[in-house]
């Protein structure tokens, strides 16, 4: 859904397809509406040039805003996976959360401060352009760019998680309570309250005839609410799996299958007997690959009597393989990225275990039950569903909202206990 345009500070920069729509929308609204009202008497091409230039400066400013977050993170040892510019602006994708509330505050505050700095610099350039009586298109472009950066900085200071202001708020609560989950819950409640107020405001604007601004307000409110809820779930999962390796959760006595048996034998002797969603294929102690229910489904029924497991399996080169020391959260992310329900655990070329998505979510549930975390006090959290786009047992694709896999019948909805 996005394309890579390069790297800055070693961080991949990507543009989501929705950005092109917003770019065109901003350029059009400036060229047709805002600029003709503010600076009448210019030509149509001039208005469009101002609109396009202003949109370019806006998204360059958003990129610099995100790079400021990333710079603070990298300086403090936090890896940044990539920066993506999309419909609502941009996001710096960290591969792990800050472990220190003060770092959380510094990282979050860097973005709005950078936006205000950009606004001040462009504002000074606008002032000099006015004094020097520069051409109107230059004055118009600089004036709008300074204003929009000031608005961007102010908007991000709203204490709604996961906006920058919400992260500053969470970091402050986290520092006082020394409890990341409790701080995230508090920030999420504040975000939900603010999003509801914004939604009511958006509906009021629609009722009073301002349809466009009303719709934008409602969409932003929805974005804030869903972002806060998603961030809470991610924080809960990250806390539960901190310090947990694949070796801690994997199944060690793995039932493997030989490569020479037929798919029919595989079904009758393994899938119908043991009810696992997949089996490693091993010969003479060497791991050859992985065979799953999906592999069986890919073989026509009339061919299963003579098609071998080796012909139907996923070769080891294409299977997701991890080491026993791999962090459980990294293994879960690998499953999600590769759309599989399990990973093979291999040490020095030898199969030592297998870990499934179900193993990981059971670990998350158990550690929440026992209030185990990364050393910080772990609060119990409200009931919330964790649902995968693929079956936690067999890896088959699921319809949105499915509670049970249509292929193997495995339950998909995991409840995190509440107080």
C-alpha positions as CSV (number, residue, x, y, z in Angstrom):
1,X,0.0,0.0,0.0
2,X,3.0,2.3,0.0
3,X,6.1,2.9,-2.1
4,X,9.7,3.6,-0.9
5,X,11.2,6.8,-2.0
6,X,14.6,6.6,-0.3
7,X,16.4,6.7,3.0
8,X,17.2,9.5,5.4
9,X,19.5,8.9,8.5
10,X,19.4,5.3,7.4
11,X,15.6,5.2,7.8
12,X,13.5,4.0,4.9
13,X,10.9,6.7,3.8
14,X,7.7,5.4,2.3
15,X,4.6,7.2,0.8
16,X,1.2,5.6,1.3
17,X,-1.1,5.7,-1.6
18,X,-3.6,7.9,0.3
19,X,-1.1,10.7,0.4
20,X,-1.5,11.3,-3.3
21,X,-5.2,11.8,-2.8
22,X,-4.6,14.3,0.1
23,X,-1.9,16.1,-1.9
24,X,-4.4,16.7,-4.7
25,X,-7.1,17.7,-2.3
26,X,-5.0,20.2,-0.5
27,X,-3.6,21.7,-3.8
28,X,-7.2,21.9,-5.2
29,X,-8.7,23.5,-2.0
30,X,-5.9,26.1,-1.9
31,X,-6.1,26.9,-5.7
32,X,-9.9,27.1,-5.9
33,X,-11.0,28.2,-2.4
34,X,-8.4,29.6,0.1
35,X,-6.0,31.5,-2.1
36,X,-8.5,33.3,-4.3
37,X,-10.2,34.6,-1.2
38,X,-7.0,35.7,0.5
39,X,-5.2,37.0,-2.6
40,X,-7.8,38.0,-5.2
41,X,-6.9,39.0,-8.8
42,X,-4.3,36.3,-9.6
43,X,-4.6,33.9,-12.5
44,X,-5.8,30.3,-12.4
45,X,-2.3,28.9,-13.1
46,X,-0.8,31.1,-10.4
47,X,-3.3,29.8,-7.8
48,X,-2.6,26.2,-8.8
49,X,1.2,26.9,-8.6
50,X,0.7,28.3,-5.1
51,X,-1.5,25.3,-4.1
52,X,1.0,22.7,-5.4
53,X,4.0,24.5,-3.8
54,X,2.2,24.8,-0.5
55,X,1.2,21.1,-0.5
56,X,4.9,20.1,-1.2
57,X,6.1,22.3,1.6
58,X,3.5,20.9,4.0
59,X,4.5,17.2,3.4
60,X,8.2,18.1,3.5
61,X,7.4,19.7,6.9
62,X,5.6,16.5,8.1
63,X,8.6,14.4,7.0
64,X,10.9,16.7,9.0
65,X,8.4,16.5,12.0
66,X,8.7,12.7,11.9
67,X,12.5,12.7,11.4
68,X,12.8,14.7,14.6
69,X,11.0,11.9,16.5
70,X,13.3,9.3,14.8
71,X,16.5,11.3,15.5
72,X,15.8,11.4,19.3
73,X,14.9,7.7,19.2
74,X,18.0,6.6,17.3
75,X,20.2,8.8,19.6
76,X,18.9,6.8,22.5
77,X,19.3,3.4,20.9
78,X,15.8,2.8,19.7
79,X,15.6,1.4,16.2
80,X,13.2,3.0,13.7
81,X,11.8,0.5,11.1
82,X,10.6,3.2,8.7
83,X,8.7,6.5,8.3
84,X,5.5,6.4,6.3
85,X,3.7,9.5,5.0
86,X,0.0,8.8,4.7
87,X,-3.6,10.2,4.8
88,X,-3.4,12.0,8.2
89,X,0.3,13.0,8.0
90,X,3.1,10.6,9.0
91,X,4.2,8.0,11.4
92,X,7.6,6.8,12.6
93,X,7.4,3.1,13.1
94,X,9.5,1.9,16.0
95,X,10.4,-1.7,16.4
96,X,10.2,-1.4,20.2
97,X,8.7,1.0,22.7
98,X,10.7,3.4,24.9
99,X,11.6,1.8,28.2
100,X,11.9,5.1,30.0
101,X,9.1,7.7,30.5
102,X,11.5,10.6,30.2
103,X,12.6,9.3,26.8
104,X,9.0,8.9,25.8
105,X,8.3,12.6,26.6
106,X,11.5,13.8,24.8
107,X,10.6,11.8,21.7
108,X,7.0,12.9,21.6
109,X,7.8,16.6,22.3
110,X,10.4,16.7,19.5
111,X,7.8,16.7,16.8
112,X,5.6,19.6,17.8
113,X,8.7,21.6,18.7
114,X,10.1,21.0,15.3
115,X,6.8,22.1,13.7
116,X,6.8,25.3,15.7
117,X,10.5,25.9,14.7
118,X,9.6,25.4,11.0
119,X,6.6,27.8,11.4
120,X,8.9,30.4,13.0
121,X,11.6,30.1,10.2
122,X,9.0,30.3,7.4
123,X,7.1,33.0,9.3
124,X,10.3,35.1,9.4
125,X,10.9,34.5,5.7
126,X,7.2,35.6,5.1
127,X,7.8,38.8,7.1
128,X,10.9,39.6,5.1
129,X,9.1,38.9,1.9
130,X,6.3,41.3,2.8
131,X,8.8,44.0,3.8
132,X,10.8,43.5,0.5
133,X,7.5,43.5,-1.4
134,X,8.2,40.2,-3.0
135,X,5.8,38.7,-5.6
136,X,2.4,37.8,-4.2
137,X,2.7,34.0,-5.0
138,X,5.8,33.9,-2.8
139,X,4.2,35.8,0.1
140,X,1.1,33.6,-0.2
141,X,3.0,30.3,-0.2
142,X,5.2,31.4,2.8
143,X,2.2,32.7,4.8
144,X,0.2,29.6,4.4
145,X,3.2,27.3,5.1
146,X,4.0,29.1,8.3
147,X,0.3,29.0,9.4
148,X,-0.2,25.3,8.7
149,X,3.0,24.3,10.5
150,X,1.9,26.3,13.6
151,X,-1.5,24.5,13.4
152,X,0.2,21.1,12.9
153,X,2.3,21.7,16.0
154,X,-0.7,22.8,18.1
155,X,-2.8,19.9,16.9
156,X,-0.2,17.4,17.9
157,X,-0.1,18.9,21.4
158,X,-3.7,17.7,22.0
159,X,-3.4,15.2,24.9
160,X,-5.0,12.5,22.8
161,X,-3.0,9.2,22.5
162,X,-1.3,8.3,20.2
163,X,-0.8,12.0,19.1
164,X,2.4,13.6,20.3
165,X,0.6,15.4,23.1
166,X,-1.0,12.1,24.2
167,X,2.4,10.5,24.3
168,X,3.7,13.4,26.4
169,X,0.7,12.9,28.7
170,X,1.3,9.1,28.9
171,X,5.0,9.6,29.7
172,X,4.1,12.0,32.5
173,X,1.6,9.6,34.0
174,X,4.0,6.7,33.5
175,X,6.8,8.6,35.4
176,X,4.5,9.3,38.3
177,X,2.9,5.8,38.5
178,X,5.9,3.8,37.3
179,X,3.3,1.6,35.5
180,X,3.2,1.7,31.7
181,X,0.0,-0.2,31.3
182,X,-1.9,2.0,33.8
183,X,-0.5,5.2,32.1
184,X,-1.5,3.9,28.6
185,X,-5.0,3.1,29.9
186,X,-5.3,6.6,31.4
187,X,-4.1,8.2,28.1
188,X,-6.5,6.0,26.1
189,X,-9.5,7.1,28.3
190,X,-8.6,10.7,27.8
191,X,-8.3,10.1,24.0
192,X,-11.7,8.3,23.9
193,X,-13.3,11.3,25.7
194,X,-11.8,13.8,23.4
195,X,-12.7,11.8,20.3
196,X,-16.4,11.6,21.5
197,X,-16.4,15.4,22.0
198,X,-14.9,15.8,18.5
199,X,-17.6,13.5,17.0
200,X,-20.4,15.5,18.7
201,X,-18.7,18.7,17.4
202,X,-18.5,17.2,13.9
203,X,-22.2,16.3,13.9
204,X,-23.1,19.8,15.1
205,X,-21.1,21.3,12.2
206,X,-23.0,19.1,9.8
207,X,-26.4,20.1,11.3
208,X,-25.4,23.8,11.0
209,X,-24.5,23.3,7.3
210,X,-20.7,22.9,7.4
211,X,-20.7,19.4,5.9
212,X,-17.0,19.2,4.8
213,X,-15.5,20.4,8.1
214,X,-18.0,18.2,10.0
215,X,-17.0,15.1,8.1
216,X,-13.3,15.9,8.6
217,X,-13.8,16.4,12.3
218,X,-15.6,13.0,12.7
219,X,-12.9,11.2,10.7
220,X,-10.2,12.7,12.8
221,X,-12.1,11.7,16.0
222,X,-12.4,8.2,14.7
223,X,-8.7,8.1,13.8
224,X,-7.7,9.2,17.4
225,X,-10.0,6.7,19.0
226,X,-8.9,3.7,16.9
227,X,-5.3,4.7,17.2
228,X,-5.5,4.9,21.0
229,X,-7.2,1.5,21.3
230,X,-4.7,-0.1,18.9
231,X,-1.7,1.4,20.8
232,X,-3.1,0.1,24.1
233,X,-3.3,-3.4,22.7
234,X,0.2,-3.1,21.3
235,X,1.6,-1.9,24.6
236,X,-0.1,-4.7,26.4
237,X,1.3,-7.3,24.0
238,X,4.8,-5.7,24.1
239,X,4.8,-5.6,27.9
240,X,3.6,-9.2,28.2
241,X,6.3,-10.5,25.8
242,X,9.2,-8.4,27.1
243,X,12.0,-10.8,28.0
244,X,10.2,-13.8,26.6
245,X,12.2,-15.8,24.0
246,X,10.9,-18.4,21.6
247,X,12.6,-21.1,23.6
248,X,10.3,-20.2,26.5
249,X,7.1,-20.9,24.6
250,X,7.9,-23.4,21.9
251,X,6.8,-27.0,21.8
252,X,10.0,-29.0,22.1
253,X,8.9,-32.6,21.5
254,X,7.8,-31.9,17.9
255,X,5.9,-34.6,16.0
256,X,7.5,-34.6,12.5
257,X,6.6,-36.3,9.3
258,X,8.9,-38.1,6.7
259,X,9.0,-36.6,3.3
260,X,8.2,-39.8,1.4
261,X,4.7,-40.5,2.7
262,X,1.7,-39.5,0.6
263,X,-0.6,-36.6,1.3
264,X,-3.4,-39.1,1.9
265,X,-1.3,-40.8,4.6
266,X,-0.4,-37.5,6.0
267,X,-4.1,-36.6,6.4
268,X,-5.2,-40.0,7.8
269,X,-2.2,-40.6,10.1
270,X,-1.4,-37.1,11.3
271,X,-4.1,-34.4,10.7
272,X,-7.0,-36.6,11.6
273,X,-5.2,-38.1,14.6
274,X,-3.3,-35.4,16.3
275,X,-5.3,-32.3,15.1
276,X,-2.2,-30.0,14.7
277,X,-2.3,-27.4,12.0
278,X,1.1,-28.2,10.6
279,X,4.1,-30.5,10.9
280,X,7.8,-30.1,10.2
281,X,9.2,-32.4,7.5
282,X,12.4,-34.1,8.7
283,X,14.7,-36.7,7.2
284,X,17.8,-38.1,8.8
285,X,17.6,-35.4,11.4
286,X,17.6,-32.6,8.8
287,X,14.7,-30.2,8.6
288,X,13.4,-30.1,5.0
289,X,10.3,-27.9,5.3
290,X,6.8,-27.5,6.8
291,X,3.6,-29.1,5.7
292,X,0.3,-27.4,6.8
293,X,-3.4,-27.9,6.1
294,X,-3.1,-25.2,3.4
295,X,-0.5,-27.4,1.7
296,X,-3.0,-30.3,1.7
297,X,-5.7,-28.1,0.3
298,X,-3.4,-27.1,-2.5
299,X,-3.3,-30.7,-3.7
300,X,-6.4,-31.8,-5.6
301,X,-8.2,-34.6,-3.8
302,X,-7.8,-37.1,-6.7
303,X,-3.9,-36.5,-6.6
304,X,-3.4,-37.1,-2.8
305,X,-2.9,-40.9,-3.1
306,X,0.4,-40.4,-5.0
307,X,1.6,-36.9,-4.2
308,X,4.3,-37.0,-1.5
309,X,4.7,-34.7,1.4
310,X,8.0,-33.4,0.0
311,X,6.1,-32.3,-3.2
312,X,3.4,-30.6,-1.2
313,X,5.4,-29.0,1.6
314,X,6.7,-25.5,2.0
315,X,10.5,-25.8,1.6
316,X,12.7,-24.7,4.5
317,X,14.0,-21.8,2.4
318,X,10.4,-20.4,2.2
319,X,9.3,-21.3,5.7
320,X,9.7,-18.9,8.6
321,X,12.6,-20.0,10.7
322,X,13.8,-18.5,13.9
323,X,16.4,-19.2,16.6
324,X,15.5,-20.3,20.1
325,X,16.9,-17.0,21.4
326,X,14.6,-14.9,19.2
327,X,12.2,-12.6,21.1
328,X,8.7,-13.9,21.1
329,X,7.4,-10.5,20.0
330,X,9.7,-10.6,17.0
331,X,8.5,-14.2,16.2
332,X,4.9,-12.9,16.3
333,X,5.7,-10.1,14.0
334,X,7.4,-12.5,11.6
335,X,4.2,-14.6,11.5
336,X,2.1,-11.6,10.8
337,X,4.4,-10.3,8.1
338,X,4.6,-13.7,6.4
339,X,0.9,-14.5,7.0
340,X,1.7,-17.9,8.7
341,X,0.5,-19.5,11.9
342,X,3.7,-21.0,13.1
343,X,7.5,-20.8,12.9
344,X,10.2,-23.5,12.9
345,X,12.7,-23.1,15.7
346,X,16.1,-24.2,14.4
347,X,19.5,-24.2,16.2
348,X,22.6,-24.9,14.1
349,X,20.6,-26.6,11.4
350,X,18.7,-28.9,13.8
351,X,15.0,-28.6,14.5
352,X,14.6,-28.0,18.3
353,X,10.9,-26.9,18.4
354,X,8.0,-25.2,16.8
355,X,6.1,-22.1,18.0
356,X,2.6,-21.2,16.9
357,X,0.6,-18.0,17.1
358,X,-1.6,-19.8,19.6
359,X,1.4,-20.4,21.8
360,X,2.2,-16.7,21.8
361,X,-1.4,-15.5,22.6
362,X,-1.7,-18.1,25.4
363,X,1.6,-16.7,26.8
364,X,0.2,-13.2,26.6
365,X,-3.0,-14.3,28.4
366,X,-1.2,-16.2,31.1
367,X,1.3,-13.4,31.8
368,X,-1.6,-10.9,32.1
369,X,-3.5,-13.3,34.4
370,X,-0.4,-13.5,36.6
371,X,0.4,-9.8,36.2
372,X,3.8,-10.6,34.8
373,X,5.7,-8.0,32.8
374,X,9.1,-6.6,32.2
375,X,9.9,-5.7,35.8
376,X,7.5,-2.7,35.8
377,X,4.2,-3.2,37.8
378,X,1.6,-4.7,35.4
379,X,-2.0,-3.6,35.8
380,X,-4.9,-5.7,34.6
381,X,-6.6,-4.3,31.6
382,X,-10.2,-4.2,30.2
383,X,-11.4,-7.1,28.2
384,X,-10.3,-6.6,24.6
385,X,-10.2,-9.0,21.6
386,X,-7.0,-9.9,19.9
387,X,-7.9,-11.2,16.5
388,X,-5.6,-12.3,13.7
389,X,-6.2,-12.0,10.0
390,X,-5.0,-15.6,9.7
391,X,-5.9,-18.7,11.8
392,X,-3.7,-19.0,14.9
393,X,-3.7,-22.8,14.4
394,X,-3.4,-23.6,10.7
395,X,-2.6,-20.2,9.2
396,X,-5.6,-20.1,6.9
397,X,-7.1,-16.7,5.9
398,X,-10.0,-15.5,8.0
399,X,-12.9,-13.2,7.2
400,X,-13.0,-10.0,9.2
401,X,-14.7,-10.7,12.5
402,X,-14.4,-14.5,12.3
403,X,-14.3,-16.1,15.8
404,X,-13.6,-19.6,14.5
405,X,-11.5,-20.9,11.6
406,X,-13.6,-22.3,8.8
407,X,-10.8,-24.8,7.9
408,X,-9.7,-26.3,11.2
409,X,-12.3,-24.9,13.6
410,X,-9.8,-23.3,16.0
411,X,-11.2,-20.5,18.1
412,X,-9.7,-17.1,17.2
413,X,-11.0,-14.7,19.9
414,X,-8.7,-14.4,22.9
415,X,-10.1,-12.5,25.9
416,X,-7.7,-10.6,28.1
417,X,-9.2,-10.7,31.7
418,X,-10.5,-7.6,33.3
419,X,-10.5,-6.7,37.0
